[in-house]
Amino acid sequence: MTYPLARRPGPSTGRLDLAMFSRVAGIHPEMAQRLVALGLLEPVRDSAGELWFARDQLLAVARIRRLRVGLGLNYSSLGLVADLLDRVAELERQLRMTSSRRTGGNPWM
């Protein structure tokens, strides 16, 4: 018999309600709602108006926390910095793909 290393919270759909998301992310539910209001998290609302978060939003919270603590950014500037980091990552990905095609598969030559 095998046991998982960690229990997977939430429904099998991969979405977490506000309470479970906040618990797993290690933040207060009001903070999660504030991050939603600032546009830093992107949940979906069901017909009852309840927030449901995809599991990848946990990574977004971790990123927000790292930026907040590591760079001392305020919450209103986090969106801009996160957008810029996403843009840089996309440009680097495109550069690697272009370089890979020119060098016959080796992306860094």
PyMOL commands that set and color helices and strands:
alter all, ss='L'
color gray80, all
select helices_A, chain A and resi 18-25+29-37+56-71+75-102
alter helices_A, ss='H'
color red, helices_A
select strands_A, chain A and resi 15-17+44-45+51-54
alter strands_A, ss='S'
color yellow, strands_A
deselect
rebuild
show_as cartoon
